[in-house]
């Protein structure tokens, strides 16, 4: 199966020139639009793409070719009715999967997360690949060129990262050696358009057996009379319609004591420059390893809403298209773990520091929850090697459940992804089908302190809403490694805490310029400075030209260097506030939180320089305290009532609020009916959840300033007093109970 999301592709027309269309869908259901947004259908009678119209929920041809201007009453972005889409999907599914049970091809993996069916994911596997030309379309690509793309361990032609064989060696850590015998190109009897609606497999295989002496028993590595791998590559561009849409399916054709089973179809291209490994490797992942698709068809597993699944972050999602299909994303850690390609499991339940190297495909950094099927995986996805074209770079954290489905974007206890990427920005764009990945998805910034836990957004809560116990902190990105720390870091108030951060801005210093350059390091926590150490490394041809200053979040600015050293090259400072003569003593007892700014100026002419790196190390005493209070009222929520219910948490501590989060656990049969408000002791009312069109059940959510920005209105106000949670059901016919709610407040 090969997912296309919003790509512009070229299509032939029987009675017209090629056209470019935007495609969204897969081999089961797809929608085609012109570049200016008009939905199209292929009119078989005219042999042309025409503007679509909707009749009784179904697309029909307007018989007006898209080469002409649309009529004034034609609308953009038409959609078929949901039930029509589902029916067309089901019909297509029946056509492509006539033999196997539906479970063989769903996103849901019934075999411990993998699909059912014969698996050949280890050892030496020899496949058969047949190159196909049509009566009206040939290719300049030779069998030798395809053989190199599939088998050559040193292949890198035309921008491909490697061959298909080498790709699977890398992913499996040499547990699978997948090679292919290449036959053809052979010539089929009909024009290409005929095979859009008629499967070419049997005719092509018959020609290969008749004209090339193919013996299917040569491709049965298990000795059970079934061909391991059978692939077809057809001449020309990929035809994203019906039977020519790249796909993996089943066909049982017998030769002696050997029969075919799984097969794949994909395009070959026109010239060698078109050769790419991505789609072939993707379809082979289904055929050999029984990998499920980690994207959302929008019409499987009882779901009819689209989402992006794992997006570009796995070859078995839509990552096979990266680098124009020539540099596909790796198979993600989750699938490598399921298929048994992992040699070493590193258990993140043991608190400590971990260094995760890029490309360690035989290792799994894993955190097991109390549920056997549910766990978290952590992976280094910096922009290197096969990850070079990812939309984001950095640390990837996956929330995995072998009983889930990447068709289920709800994120609830009963309906959630099989492998969900915890997107660092907390927006869940993949689940909401906003994109297939963006620059904010991975953790790509050096950070001290906790950045992922049960209290953050995204969180490490289990799918049932309880805490998993996974806490990740202190991320540091190096050249090919990422360092993290796991386990709670509990720091009693009054004890000294260390903050250390190094940045390498590589900023050029403008010559003879009083403004200079400014670089900043941000300290996230509150506290008072006890001591401070600073190192600064500057490359420069005349350091006597330089002036260096450090400014604190409180606004204090001190000069660290001013012209000393004369004509000597470079400047390397190491200063410590414990030295009584150090200018850093001015910062003692100041507030630590906020931006610390380093300014570098070159005040004279003729010399060049660069700020290479600087490191700030601060010992401080936290001034922040945390209080957490939970109530378990178990109150019934009256249906269709403007009064609703309320529950009170009393806090007697005194201080100013620095941060606040509210956890709410409500059972309700239609959560869209609910309005939830928090009333602070100051009288400020914060709407945590408003009435909305949401038919899902239950509210199990932690509201934070990130998810609910109006909570920021409470920062700086007094903590002491009555905190009131108000819950109202403003529509009829559904029932609910407020089980528990809690407050977690940081204050000074």
ABEGO torsion letter per residue (X at the ends): XBBBBGBBBBBBBAABBBBBBBBBEBAABBBBBBAAGBBBBBBAAAGBBBBBBBBGGBBBBAGBBAABBBBAABBBGBBBBAAAAAAAAAAAAAAABAABBAAAABABBABGGBBBEBBBABEBBBBBBBBBBBAABBBABBAAAAAAAAABAABABGGBABBAAAAAAAAAGGABBBBBBBBOBBBBABBAAAAAABBAAAAAAAAAAAAAGBBAAAABAAGAGBBABBBBBBBEBBBBBEAABBBBBBBBBBBEABBBBBBBBBBAEABAAABBAAAAAAAAAAAAAGBBBABBAGABGGBABBBAEAEAABAABAAAABGGGABBBBBBAAAAAAAGABABBBBAABBEBBBBBBGBAABBBBBBBABAABBBBBBBABBBEAAAABABBEBBBBBBBAABBAABAAGBAABBBABBBBBAAGAGAAAAGABAEBAAABBABBBBEBABBAABOBBABBAAGBBAGBBBBGBBBBAABBBBBBEBBBBBBGBBBBBBBBBBAGBBBBBGBAAEBBBBBBBABBEBBABBBBBBBBBBABAAABBBBBBBAAGBBBBABBGBGEABBEBBBBBBAABAABAAAAABGBBABEBBBBBBBBABBGBBBBBABBBBBBBBBBABBBBBBBBBAGBBBBBGBAAEBBBBBBBABBEBBABBBBBBBBBBABAAABBBBBBBAAGBBBBABBBBBBABBEBBBBBBAAABAAAAAABGBBABEBBBBBBBBABBGBBBBBABBBBBBBBX
